[in-house]
Structure formats: structure tokens, C-alpha cells
């Protein structure tokens, strides 16, 4: 999409400058551009990367994307509707099944699509008031005499210049330079494992669900992707595959198939995908704040969660929607913008902390390899799956249709330490 006619001299001006064209940045640009604001999006990468992340969209995010025309684009491109999230033992015995078709909402499914397809659909749907420019690196924040952020310095086409705007969006990823420049801390906590991501081709008829396997060696998770492909994540020790030669990798794959009989249905395709594996670090954090005068944080600049719960990309879309709601009824006077940013932080930060807790607890049930962790995790999965009230609440939270905290009583029911007289009923608010 071509950019609007912004100034091409030393200082460029816009209503909003978005730094980063990931899901969070593009969603923010879309939401703010839909308000009629002139938005410039700058992204240092010259092209969209192909990486295994952010591939499952939850119902809450799909409702937002549907209003933007993004969902329709993805479905035309062959994205896959998924109906359930299932946690089971390695041998295939289900311990918890979250049936999304039971949600009392018109959008009661998940959607699986390649990350680059999601980015492409967002970019192609941007309002005309939004200009997207790639290969533009953000160098630093620009401040006025009071210390308020009023723009950024960028390097584009071999020259540096400023883009000034009343609102700057930091969507520049987990290592956000702008977050650090604003003095906002993010206490990142690394998980003691890594995830190996495999893209397995030629698997027609794969089950339309996300399946998470609980094994003595940790999490294995799979779901279908467009084009008769399957994504498989495998939990490994940090250095488990480092330096492995071809034969050792093949034996590792054979052991994985022996561990999970379900994988035997496409074992040849799995073996063929081993050489193209990617090993990913896994961490979690929620930034101490979401705003500074003149600047808002969205997406991975603001938070990161374990991918098992499929919340990171979806939370970035919710960030954008929440920010635009706070901005919508205000002018672009700096004082008004800063009031809106404080409102965004007040509303969204508690939600992100709860989402982070939900995601961490869900991941811990499946990834903790200690004897105590495995015992508690499997018990919690089994008891949650057998309790209609609790499983519906967990599903509703993950779906992004509203956050309902689990009480201490609920936690005790999950562990089987107290009976739940309402276990066979949906929660009263449903």
C-alpha cells in the first residue's frame, strides 16, 4: 500500500507513528487509522519473516479482526478453523477437552494461519490513512523540553530524519528499545526449557484441534496449518539438540515417534522436517507500565507469554483495540493524548497481568518436569477436565471473551482437595 502524502523534508509529521510492523504494530495502526488518524508505520525488516509464532487466533481476537475485514481475507487464503483444545497423555488418553463450539458466541472456533499470512492480511486491510514503510530503522525517541516523547529519529534510505507525532506506539518487540528509552522495566523470566518447532508437510485430514500431550519429557503440541501441514512443538532441554549430527537427529525423531503413537500416522513426513527445525527460547514478562507521556506499548514490547496457551498474538490485538477505545473520544492535544494513555494503562495492565498468570499456570501444568510438578499438573488437568464449570471458565478466559478469576476454592477443586457441588453446571455468568 502506498503511503499518504506526508512531508518529505527533514522533519516528517503524522498523528501517530508506530514503530514495528508485527501483529501488535499493524493492529494498532489499523485501529487508530480507522479513527481517521494519519498513521506512519515503520519496520526495520525489509520483508515479512517466516517464523513459527502467533499462528492460532482466539475467538475474541477474531471478532476484532472480522470487523476489520482481516478474518475474511485469511479464510479466503485457506486458514483452518479449529474446534477444540485438548490435553492428553502421550498415549492419547484425553485429560481435558475444551470444546469451543460450546461457547455462547457467534465466533466459537479458533483459526489457524501462518504468521506471515496474518501479517499480510493485516497490512492489506490497513485504512487509507495508514502508510507502511519497511526497511526503516528506529534509532531513538525524540523528546521535548519537558521530557515528553514527541516522535522518533529513523534511518531510511541512507539518511536519518525525524518523524514527529503526538502519539508514538512502541511495537518493537521483546527487546524494545523504546520501552527501555522510556525507563519502563520488564522483568523477563526465562523458562528452563526450549521449544523445537517443526513444520510438517503433506498431512491431509489432520484433526481440527490443538492437541497438547503431557509426557515425562514435557510438552508436545500439534495443530493443523493451511496447505495440509501440521505444526509440532516439542519441549527440550536448552542444549539437548546442540551439535547433533544427522544420525543423532534421526534417532531423536524416532524416539519422539515412539513416545507419541499419534505421530506414526505421518512419521515419514516428520522425519523429513527434522533438518528444518527451529529451536526457540521461551520467556514471560509483563512490563511495569504500558505508557509514558507521548508513548504507548503494545504487543511484545509490553508482554510475552508461553506459546502453549495461544495468548501472545491475541493479546496484542486486544491491546490495539483497547488503546483505540481510549483515544477515540479525545483530541490530539498532547495533554488529551497523555490522559488517554494513562487510561489505557489503567484498563489494560491488570488484564495483561491476569492473562500472564493464566498462561503461566497453563504452561506449568504441562511443562514442569519435577515429580511434584508432573503430579500436580496431571491432577489439575484431570480434575479441570471433569468439571464442566471450571473447564468452561478456563476456555472462556483463553478465548478472550472475558476474564473470570479462579478463586482459591476453584484451585482446591482443580487439585481434587475439595468437592465441587456445581461441577456439572456451567458457571452462573455464562
C-alpha positions as CSV (number, residue, x, y, z in Angstrom):
1,X,0.0,0.0,0.0
2,X,1.4,3.4,-0.9
3,X,1.9,6.0,1.9
4,X,-0.2,9.1,2.2
5,X,1.4,12.4,1.1
6,X,3.5,13.1,4.2
7,X,6.2,15.7,4.3
8,X,9.4,14.5,2.7
9,X,11.8,17.1,4.3
10,X,13.9,17.0,7.5
11,X,11.0,16.6,9.9
12,X,8.0,14.5,8.9
13,X,4.7,14.9,10.7
14,X,1.9,12.5,11.4
15,X,-0.8,11.9,14.0
16,X,0.7,8.6,15.1
17,X,4.0,6.9,14.4
18,X,4.0,3.1,15.0
19,X,7.4,1.5,15.5
20,X,7.2,-2.1,14.4
21,X,5.1,-4.0,11.9
22,X,4.4,-7.2,13.8
23,X,0.9,-8.1,14.8
24,X,0.8,-5.6,17.6
25,X,2.0,-2.7,15.5
26,X,-0.2,-3.4,12.5
27,X,-3.2,-4.0,14.7
28,X,-2.6,-0.6,16.5
29,X,-2.2,1.1,13.1
30,X,-5.4,-0.4,11.9
31,X,-7.4,0.5,15.0
32,X,-6.0,4.1,15.1
33,X,-6.2,4.6,11.3
34,X,-9.9,3.6,11.5
35,X,-10.4,6.7,13.7
36,X,-9.3,8.8,10.8
37,X,-5.8,9.4,12.2
38,X,-2.8,9.8,9.9
39,X,-0.5,6.9,10.9
40,X,3.0,6.1,9.8
41,X,4.2,2.5,10.4
42,X,8.0,1.9,10.2
43,X,9.6,-1.5,10.3
44,X,13.3,-2.3,10.2
45,X,12.9,-5.6,8.4
46,X,12.6,-5.2,4.6
47,X,10.3,-8.2,4.2
48,X,8.0,-10.2,6.3
49,X,9.9,-13.0,8.1
50,X,8.7,-16.6,8.1
51,X,8.8,-17.7,11.7
52,X,6.8,-20.3,13.8
53,X,4.9,-18.0,16.1
54,X,1.4,-16.5,16.5
55,X,-0.5,-18.9,14.3
56,X,-3.7,-19.6,16.4
57,X,-6.3,-16.8,16.7
58,X,-8.8,-16.9,19.6
59,X,-12.5,-16.0,19.2
60,X,-12.1,-12.7,21.0
61,X,-9.4,-11.6,18.6
62,X,-11.3,-12.9,15.6
63,X,-14.3,-10.7,16.5
64,X,-12.0,-7.7,16.2
65,X,-10.3,-8.9,13.0
66,X,-13.7,-9.7,11.5
67,X,-14.7,-6.0,11.9
68,X,-11.5,-5.0,10.0
69,X,-12.1,-7.5,7.2
70,X,-9.0,-9.5,8.2
71,X,-10.7,-12.7,9.1
72,X,-12.4,-12.9,5.7
73,X,-9.0,-12.5,3.9
74,X,-7.5,-15.2,6.0
75,X,-10.3,-17.7,5.3
76,X,-10.1,-16.9,1.6
77,X,-6.4,-17.8,1.8
78,X,-7.2,-21.2,3.3
79,X,-6.8,-20.7,7.1
80,X,-8.1,-23.6,9.2
81,X,-10.9,-23.5,11.7
82,X,-10.2,-25.4,14.9
83,X,-12.9,-26.6,17.2
84,X,-11.1,-27.7,20.4
85,X,-8.1,-27.5,22.6
86,X,-7.3,-31.0,24.0
87,X,-4.7,-32.0,26.6
88,X,-4.0,-35.7,26.8
89,X,-1.4,-38.3,27.9
90,X,1.3,-39.3,25.5
91,X,-0.7,-42.4,24.6
92,X,-3.7,-40.3,23.6
93,X,-5.9,-40.6,26.6
94,X,-7.7,-37.2,26.9
95,X,-7.4,-35.5,30.3
96,X,-9.0,-32.1,29.4
97,X,-11.0,-31.2,26.3
98,X,-12.1,-27.6,25.8
99,X,-14.9,-27.7,23.1
100,X,-15.0,-24.2,21.7
101,X,-18.3,-25.0,19.9
102,X,-20.0,-24.7,23.4
103,X,-19.1,-21.0,23.6
104,X,-22.2,-18.8,23.6
105,X,-20.9,-16.6,20.9
106,X,-21.3,-16.4,17.1
107,X,-17.5,-16.8,16.8
108,X,-17.0,-20.1,18.6
109,X,-13.9,-21.5,17.0
110,X,-10.1,-20.9,16.7
111,X,-8.4,-20.1,13.4
112,X,-5.0,-21.4,12.4
113,X,-3.0,-19.5,9.8
114,X,0.7,-18.9,9.0
115,X,2.2,-15.9,10.9
116,X,3.2,-14.2,7.7
117,X,-0.3,-14.7,6.3
118,X,-1.7,-12.9,9.4
119,X,0.7,-10.1,9.0
120,X,0.0,-9.9,5.3
121,X,-3.8,-9.8,5.8
122,X,-3.4,-7.0,8.4
123,X,-1.2,-5.0,6.1
124,X,-3.5,-5.4,3.1
125,X,-6.5,-4.3,5.2
126,X,-5.0,-1.1,6.6
127,X,-7.1,2.1,6.2
128,X,-6.0,4.6,3.5
129,X,-4.8,7.0,6.2
130,X,-2.0,4.5,7.2
131,X,1.3,4.3,5.5
132,X,3.5,1.2,6.0
133,X,7.3,1.5,5.2
134,X,9.7,-1.3,5.5
135,X,13.5,-1.2,5.8
136,X,13.2,1.8,8.2
137,X,15.2,1.5,11.5
138,X,14.1,3.5,14.5
139,X,17.2,5.0,16.2
140,X,15.9,6.8,19.2
141,X,12.9,8.6,20.7
142,X,12.6,12.4,20.3
143,X,11.6,14.4,23.3
144,X,10.5,18.0,24.0
145,X,11.9,20.2,26.8
146,X,9.6,18.6,29.4
147,X,10.8,15.1,28.5
148,X,7.6,14.1,26.7
149,X,8.2,11.7,23.7
150,X,7.1,13.6,20.6
151,X,8.4,11.4,17.8
152,X,11.3,9.2,16.7
153,X,14.5,9.5,14.7
154,X,14.7,6.9,11.9
155,X,17.2,5.9,9.3
156,X,15.7,5.3,5.9
157,X,17.3,5.1,2.5
158,X,20.7,6.0,3.9
159,X,19.6,9.2,5.7
160,X,18.4,10.0,9.2
161,X,15.3,12.1,9.8
162,X,12.6,12.7,12.4
163,X,9.0,11.7,12.4
164,X,7.1,13.8,14.8
165,X,3.6,12.8,16.2
166,X,1.5,13.5,19.3
167,X,1.4,9.7,19.8
168,X,4.2,7.2,19.4
169,X,3.5,3.4,19.6
170,X,6.3,1.1,20.7
171,X,5.6,-2.2,19.0
172,X,9.3,-3.1,18.6
173,X,9.3,-6.5,20.2
174,X,10.5,-8.2,23.4
175,X,13.8,-6.3,23.4
176,X,12.1,-3.0,22.8
177,X,14.5,-0.1,22.5
178,X,11.7,2.4,23.0
179,X,10.5,0.7,26.2
180,X,14.0,1.0,27.6
181,X,14.3,4.6,26.5
182,X,11.1,5.4,28.4
183,X,12.5,3.8,31.5
184,X,9.9,1.1,31.7
185,X,11.2,-2.1,33.3
186,X,10.2,-5.6,32.1
187,X,11.3,-8.4,34.5
188,X,11.8,-11.2,31.9
189,X,11.7,-14.7,33.3
190,X,13.1,-17.5,31.1
191,X,11.5,-20.9,31.3
192,X,14.1,-23.7,31.9
193,X,13.3,-25.3,28.6
194,X,13.2,-24.5,24.8
195,X,10.7,-25.4,22.2
196,X,11.6,-27.1,18.9
197,X,9.2,-26.1,16.1
198,X,8.6,-28.5,13.2
199,X,6.6,-27.6,10.1
200,X,5.4,-31.0,8.8
201,X,4.1,-31.1,5.2
202,X,1.7,-33.4,3.4
203,X,-0.6,-34.4,6.3
204,X,-4.2,-34.3,4.9
205,X,-7.1,-34.8,7.2
206,X,-5.4,-33.7,10.4
207,X,-7.7,-33.3,13.4
208,X,-9.2,-29.8,13.6
209,X,-7.9,-29.1,17.1
210,X,-4.9,-28.1,19.1
211,X,-3.6,-31.1,20.9
212,X,-1.2,-30.8,23.9
213,X,0.4,-34.0,25.0
214,X,1.7,-34.5,28.6
215,X,4.8,-36.7,28.7
216,X,7.5,-37.4,31.2
217,X,9.8,-35.3,29.0
218,X,7.5,-32.4,28.8
219,X,5.1,-30.8,26.4
220,X,4.4,-31.8,22.8
221,X,1.8,-29.8,21.0
222,X,0.4,-30.0,17.5
223,X,-2.2,-28.4,15.3
224,X,-3.0,-28.2,11.6
225,X,-1.8,-25.3,9.4
226,X,-3.1,-24.3,5.9
227,X,-2.0,-26.5,3.0
228,X,-2.2,-29.9,4.7
229,X,0.6,-29.1,7.1
230,X,1.0,-29.7,10.8
231,X,2.9,-27.6,13.4
232,X,4.6,-29.6,16.1
233,X,6.2,-28.1,19.1
234,X,8.5,-30.3,21.3
235,X,9.8,-29.2,24.7
236,X,13.5,-29.9,25.0
237,X,16.4,-29.1,27.4
238,X,18.3,-25.9,26.5
239,X,21.2,-27.7,24.9
240,X,19.5,-31.0,24.0
241,X,19.9,-30.7,20.3
242,X,23.0,-28.6,20.1
243,X,25.8,-30.1,17.9
244,X,23.7,-33.1,16.9
245,X,24.7,-34.7,13.7
246,X,22.2,-36.1,11.1
247,X,22.1,-39.6,12.5
248,X,21.6,-38.3,16.1
249,X,18.8,-36.1,14.9
250,X,17.2,-39.0,13.2
251,X,17.3,-41.1,16.4
252,X,15.8,-38.2,18.3
253,X,12.9,-38.1,15.9
254,X,12.5,-41.9,16.1
255,X,12.3,-41.6,19.9
256,X,9.7,-38.8,19.6
257,X,7.5,-41.0,17.4
258,X,7.9,-44.0,19.7
259,X,6.8,-41.7,22.6
260,X,3.7,-40.4,20.8
261,X,1.9,-43.1,18.8
262,X,-0.3,-40.5,17.2
263,X,2.7,-39.2,15.2
264,X,3.1,-42.5,13.5
265,X,0.4,-41.5,11.0
266,X,2.8,-39.1,9.4
267,X,6.2,-40.4,10.6
268,X,7.9,-40.1,7.2
269,X,6.9,-36.5,6.8
270,X,8.0,-35.7,10.4
271,X,11.4,-37.3,9.8
272,X,11.8,-35.2,6.6
273,X,11.1,-32.0,8.5
274,X,13.7,-32.5,11.2
275,X,16.5,-30.8,9.3
276,X,14.5,-27.6,9.0
277,X,13.6,-27.4,12.7
278,X,13.8,-24.2,14.7
279,X,14.7,-24.1,18.4
280,X,13.0,-21.2,20.3
281,X,13.7,-19.7,23.7
282,X,10.6,-19.3,25.9
283,X,10.1,-16.5,28.4
284,X,7.4,-14.5,30.1
285,X,7.0,-10.9,31.3
286,X,4.6,-8.1,31.7
287,X,6.1,-4.6,31.6
288,X,5.8,-2.5,34.7
289,X,3.8,0.1,32.7
290,X,2.2,0.4,29.3
291,X,2.8,4.1,28.7
292,X,5.0,7.2,29.2
293,X,4.0,10.7,28.2
294,X,3.6,10.6,24.4
295,X,4.1,6.8,24.0
296,X,2.1,3.6,24.4
297,X,3.5,0.0,24.5
298,X,1.6,-2.8,22.6
299,X,2.3,-6.4,21.8
300,X,5.6,-8.0,22.6
301,X,7.1,-4.7,23.7
302,X,4.6,-4.8,26.6
303,X,4.3,-8.6,27.3
304,X,5.3,-12.1,26.5
305,X,3.8,-15.4,27.5
306,X,4.4,-19.1,26.9
307,X,3.1,-20.0,23.4
308,X,1.3,-23.1,24.8
309,X,-1.8,-21.0,25.8
310,X,-2.0,-19.2,22.5
311,X,-2.4,-15.8,24.1
312,X,0.6,-13.6,23.0
313,X,-0.6,-12.6,19.5
314,X,-4.2,-12.4,20.6
315,X,-3.3,-10.1,23.5
316,X,-1.5,-7.8,21.0
317,X,-4.7,-7.4,19.1
318,X,-6.7,-6.7,22.3
319,X,-4.0,-4.1,23.2
320,X,-4.7,-2.3,19.9
321,X,-8.4,-2.4,20.4
322,X,-8.2,-1.1,24.0
323,X,-5.8,1.7,23.0
324,X,-8.1,2.9,20.2
325,X,-11.1,2.9,22.5
326,X,-9.2,5.2,24.9
327,X,-8.1,7.5,22.2
328,X,-11.3,7.6,20.2
329,X,-13.1,10.4,22.1
330,X,-10.2,12.7,22.6
331,X,-8.3,15.3,20.7
332,X,-4.7,15.1,19.6
333,X,-3.7,17.8,22.0
334,X,-0.7,16.4,23.9
335,X,-2.5,16.7,27.3
336,X,-5.5,14.8,26.0
337,X,-3.3,12.1,24.5
338,X,-1.5,11.6,27.7
339,X,-4.7,11.3,29.7
340,X,-5.8,8.6,27.2
341,X,-2.5,6.8,27.6
342,X,-2.9,6.7,31.4
343,X,-6.5,5.4,30.9
344,X,-5.1,2.7,28.5
345,X,-2.6,1.6,31.1
346,X,-5.2,1.6,33.9
347,X,-7.5,-0.6,32.0
348,X,-5.2,-2.9,30.2
349,X,-2.3,-3.6,32.7
350,X,-4.4,-5.6,35.2
351,X,-5.8,-7.6,32.3
352,X,-2.4,-8.4,31.0
353,X,-1.2,-9.5,34.4
354,X,-4.1,-11.8,34.7
355,X,-3.5,-13.2,31.2
356,X,0.1,-13.7,32.1
357,X,-0.8,-15.6,35.2
358,X,-3.4,-17.8,33.3
359,X,-0.9,-18.6,30.6
360,X,1.9,-19.4,33.1
361,X,-0.3,-21.7,35.1
362,X,-1.5,-23.5,32.0
363,X,2.1,-23.9,30.7
364,X,3.4,-25.0,34.1
365,X,0.8,-27.9,34.2
366,X,2.3,-29.3,31.0
367,X,6.0,-28.3,31.1
368,X,7.1,-28.8,34.8
369,X,9.3,-31.9,34.8
370,X,9.8,-32.2,38.5
371,X,8.0,-35.1,40.2
372,X,5.8,-32.7,42.2
373,X,5.1,-30.6,39.1
374,X,4.1,-33.6,37.0
375,X,1.9,-34.9,39.7
376,X,0.1,-31.6,40.4
377,X,-0.1,-30.7,36.7
378,X,-1.8,-34.0,35.7
379,X,-4.1,-33.9,38.6
380,X,-5.2,-30.4,37.8
381,X,-5.7,-31.3,34.2
382,X,-7.8,-34.3,35.0
383,X,-10.0,-32.5,37.6
384,X,-10.5,-29.4,35.4
385,X,-11.5,-31.6,32.5
386,X,-14.0,-33.5,34.6
387,X,-15.5,-30.2,36.0
388,X,-17.8,-28.5,33.5
389,X,-17.9,-25.3,35.4
390,X,-14.1,-25.0,35.7
391,X,-13.4,-26.1,32.1
392,X,-15.9,-23.7,30.7
393,X,-14.3,-20.8,32.7
394,X,-10.8,-21.8,31.5
395,X,-12.0,-21.9,27.9
396,X,-13.8,-18.6,28.2
397,X,-10.7,-16.9,29.6
398,X,-8.4,-18.4,26.9
399,X,-10.9,-17.5,24.2
400,X,-10.6,-13.8,25.0
401,X,-14.3,-13.3,25.7
402,X,-13.9,-12.0,29.2
403,X,-11.6,-12.7,32.2
404,X,-13.0,-14.6,35.2
405,X,-10.6,-15.2,38.0
406,X,-10.3,-18.7,39.5
407,X,-10.9,-18.4,43.3
408,X,-8.9,-20.3,46.0
409,X,-11.9,-22.7,46.1
410,X,-11.6,-23.3,42.4
411,X,-7.9,-24.0,42.8
412,X,-8.6,-26.6,45.5
413,X,-11.2,-28.2,43.3
414,X,-8.7,-28.4,40.5
415,X,-6.3,-30.3,42.8
416,X,-9.1,-32.6,44.0
417,X,-8.8,-31.4,47.6
418,X,-12.4,-30.2,47.7
419,X,-15.6,-31.5,46.0
420,X,-17.4,-29.0,43.8
421,X,-21.2,-29.2,44.1
422,X,-21.6,-27.2,40.9
423,X,-19.1,-29.3,38.8
424,X,-21.8,-30.4,36.3
425,X,-23.1,-26.9,35.7
426,X,-21.8,-24.0,33.6
427,X,-20.8,-21.0,35.7
428,X,-23.6,-18.7,36.7
429,X,-22.3,-15.8,34.5
430,X,-22.3,-17.9,31.3
